[in-house]
Amino acid sequence: MNLRRLWAIARKEALHIRRDPRSLGLAIGIPMLMLLMFGYALTLDVDRVPLVVWDQSGTVASRDYIAQFTGSRYFQFVRAVANYRDLERAIDLRDAEIALVIPPDFASRIESAQTAPVQAVIDGSDSNTAAIVLGYTQAVTATYNQRIAVDQIRRAAGGLPAPALDLRPRVWFNEDLKSRNFIIPGLIAVIMGLIAALLTSLTVAREWERGTMEQLISTPVRAPEIILGKLAPYFVIGMVDVLIAVLMAVYLFDVPLLGSVPLLFAMAALFIIGTLAQGILISTLARQQLLASQIAMVSTFLPAFLLSGFMFAIPNMPTAVQVITYIVPARYFVALVKGIYQRGVGLETLWLDAVFLSVFSTVVAAAAIAKFRKRLE
Amino acid sequence: MHAPPPAGDAIVEVQGLEKHFGPFKAVAGISFSVRRGEIFGFLGPNGAGKSTTIRMLCGLLAPSAGSGRVAGLDIVRDTERIKTRIGYMSQKFSLYDELTVEENIDFYSGIYRLPRAKKAERKGWVLAMAGLQAHRTALTATLSGGWKQRLALGCAVLHEPPILFLDEPTSGVDPISRRQFWDLIYTLSERGVTVFVTTHYMEESEYCDRLGVIYRGELIALGTPRELKTRHMPEAVLEVDCARPNDAMGVLERLPGVKEVALFGKGLHAVAADADAAGREIRDALAAGGFRLDRMERITPTLEDVFVSLIEARENANGSPREGHR
């Protein structure tokens, strides 16, 4: 391998990029756009659940119970309804995801230490959200129950017994339980995988289509010089993309970066080299730009999105699918990014993922070089 | 006319070279050699196997059978070393359109690893040779066809290879640029560079020192343009200017003394073993058919006559049906 020839290829490739500002704009713009879109749209948090109430009791007690809901940030009071028809309408129109029906004898039953039934109608069309809303509702009701019980005991016994258990939860790593903190770091990994492979998937195929490759392979240039030379300028773009994504995550989405920044960028470099090489490998084999870009898109985005553990936890997948995830390079990068970002851990914990990622990048780069033939057939 | 170089050692030597693409034999066993310093032309219609042969010589295609040497190196085993000693210009323009003239030259001097001092000198030479000094910062896409061709030639000889392979270098270029391009080929040839050029232009093949005529993957004639016209063309050629040449062709074809007839310019070229006898037959037949005869004379055969005659002979020898007259 000769560095002068590698440099000549890299320089030429950089000139191509510079002469095509639209592609360069896309290479920088698309990751930002995707991060914005997914960052804001892809939220698993359920809060400010719209709530309608049919308060048939209309007493201090019933209003107190309703205030437990409307006072929390998890529910948002929409309006009061006065019959089942309006209640159904509110849910059908998706004005409300939950409706509370408080019976007329609510206050009197509580007063007489009887159990008061309260109806909650929940829109179950989104099962995940519905389960969370149900959990909130039960929690609010349990708290209210406890308060009434405490009142009743205090009145009866004139004192307060100590509770048997007192749970003091402490959530680590994502103390606010914000799903954004969980999604954004993985999202960076997914977007970089897609963009990197797309960037390079055109480079070799374009030269075959335009005929410039025939001239190039009639010279003493060698396969590693072509492949690595083409990779170099896109590596710079890829790292700029990572930098922008990390800055957006920290300053726009307020996702704290707990771990080592140099380690994060070193791992990103490793991943980008592997994925850029994957794009070049696809381009080398396909020899057609359209085909190459489509293969690049399908082979990076889908596995990265579904099988990397970025959103869907790998241990929850069927065993067969779990096995497949081991050949998805994004899996290792997602694990690394999340570990560094959220848990602030280093290579002492993440070394295995780093090793697998290195193996992937090396193998793919070697395959791209090996599959590049200086022949016309 | 370019003076033929003294007979010397062979820089290209090929024996029984074949290339198959599936059942199709693009090159069906050809043997020839090219002497150092000569301009060797490969003449043949499209699809005859010219490009396939040149690509095998340049190490871009592996031969299916046969052997060959280029600049002393084996075309099967030493392809990568061959690439350091040749210049190649493919049929399609293959420099980078989005790069400037200078950037294309710089790119190929990097690929050929020219030493720094040499680099500037060669760049100056290419720019002067192609007449592109005033356009060094122009995007290659904006250049005219002739300029592009000269730039491509310049990039192919940056490393001063002893042999240059040009695959239909002047196709799609206007006649003046084509002439200028051939002046450059002569200049290179005078410096001792061997030039191997394919073409389907008859007048271009006249510029070559030696010609190989290739047809359907086979080499059907080899020699200087003069040799081809005399040795490969024992018959006489009569140029016939008459009214309605298209219809007259049908009449002449049926004459026993006329071997073949082809449209040529506004008139006809009739090939005959005995020029005088055939001349009388033609005169009578045209008069009988009511065709006005303006002029008829025996001419030195052009390379096109030779070419047509060679191909007809080959077709007849193979016994395959003729595709119809032109």
Interface residues (C-beta under 8 A of the other chain):
Chain A: N2 R4 R5 W7 A8 I9 R11 K12 L15 H16 R19 D20 R210 G211 T212 M213 E214 Q215 L216 I217 S218 T219 P220 V221 R222 K374 R375 L376 E377
Chain B: R55 C58 G59 L60 L61 A62 T79 E80 K83 T84 I86 Y88 M89 S90 K92 F93 S94 L95 Y96 D97 E98 L99 E103 D106 F107 Y108 G110 I111 Y112 R113 L139 A152 C155 A156
